[in-house]
Amino acid sequence: MCAVSSGFEVPEELRLLCMLHNIGATTPEKSLSLQEICDWTTMETSAVQSHLQNLMGHGYVGSIKTEGIDKYHVTLNGIRKVLSIYS
């Protein structure tokens, strides 16, 4: 779980960002499909889609299309955001 030392619970959207970071989806080459993300996180597809759209809007997640499949990864700004949660 992604939480700061004061016991503050991180919102689900940022937990997803932390999970993507922690499982290594940090470059376009290591991007994961929506289904792979759902499998890793055990989150509902609709929730993951919504969170990914918001995270992309903030520049924390990028996407690529590989063989017609959209795949997602944490951007440099997303990595900075994750690391700021831990500090």
C-alpha positions as CSV (number, residue, x, y, z in Angstrom):
1,M,0.0,0.0,0.0
2,C,1.1,3.5,-0.7
3,A,0.8,5.7,2.5
4,V,2.9,8.3,4.2
5,S,4.3,7.8,7.6
6,S,1.7,9.8,9.3
7,G,-0.9,7.1,8.5
8,F,-2.6,9.2,5.8
9,E,-4.3,7.0,3.3
10,V,-3.5,7.9,-0.4
11,P,-6.5,8.2,-2.7
12,E,-7.2,5.3,-5.0
13,E,-6.0,7.2,-8.1
14,L,-2.6,7.8,-6.6
15,R,-2.5,4.2,-5.3
16,L,-2.9,3.1,-8.9
17,L,0.0,5.4,-9.9
18,C,2.2,3.9,-7.1
19,M,1.3,0.4,-8.2
20,L,2.2,1.1,-11.8
21,H,5.5,2.5,-10.6
22,N,6.2,-0.4,-8.2
23,I,5.5,-3.1,-10.9
24,G,7.9,-1.4,-13.3
25,A,5.6,0.2,-15.9
26,T,7.9,3.2,-16.1
27,T,8.8,3.4,-19.7
28,P,6.9,3.0,-23.0
29,E,8.6,-0.4,-23.5
30,K,7.3,-1.6,-20.2
31,S,3.8,-0.3,-20.7
32,L,0.8,-2.4,-19.7
33,S,-2.6,-2.9,-21.3
34,L,-5.8,-2.1,-19.4
35,Q,-6.4,-5.8,-18.8
36,E,-2.9,-6.3,-17.4
37,I,-3.3,-3.3,-15.1
38,C,-6.7,-4.6,-13.9
39,D,-5.1,-8.1,-13.2
40,W,-2.2,-6.6,-11.2
41,T,-4.4,-4.2,-9.2
42,T,-7.6,-6.2,-8.9
43,M,-9.5,-3.0,-9.6
44,E,-12.6,-2.7,-11.8
45,T,-12.0,-1.9,-15.4
46,S,-14.2,1.2,-15.3
47,A,-12.3,2.6,-12.3
48,V,-8.9,1.9,-13.8
49,Q,-10.0,3.6,-17.1
50,S,-11.3,6.7,-15.2
51,H,-8.1,6.9,-13.0
52,L,-5.8,6.5,-16.1
53,Q,-7.6,9.3,-17.9
54,N,-7.2,11.6,-14.9
55,L,-3.6,10.7,-14.4
56,M,-2.9,11.2,-18.1
57,G,-4.6,14.6,-17.9
58,H,-2.1,15.5,-15.1
59,G,0.8,14.2,-17.2
60,Y,1.6,11.4,-14.7
61,V,0.7,8.5,-17.1
62,G,1.5,8.2,-20.8
63,S,0.1,5.8,-23.4
64,I,1.2,4.1,-26.5
65,K,-0.5,1.9,-29.0
66,T,1.1,-1.5,-29.7
67,E,-0.5,-3.8,-32.3
68,G,-3.8,-1.9,-31.8
69,I,-3.8,-2.2,-28.0
70,D,-3.5,0.9,-25.8
71,K,-0.8,0.5,-23.2
72,Y,0.0,2.7,-20.2
73,H,3.1,3.7,-18.3
74,V,4.2,6.1,-15.6
75,T,5.9,9.2,-17.0
76,L,8.8,11.1,-15.5
77,N,6.4,13.5,-13.8
78,G,4.5,10.5,-12.5
79,I,7.7,9.0,-11.1
80,R,8.4,12.3,-9.4
81,K,4.8,12.4,-8.0
82,V,5.2,8.8,-6.6
83,L,8.5,9.7,-5.0
84,S,7.1,12.8,-3.4
85,I,4.5,10.7,-1.6
86,Y,7.2,8.7,0.0
87,S,9.2,11.7,1.2
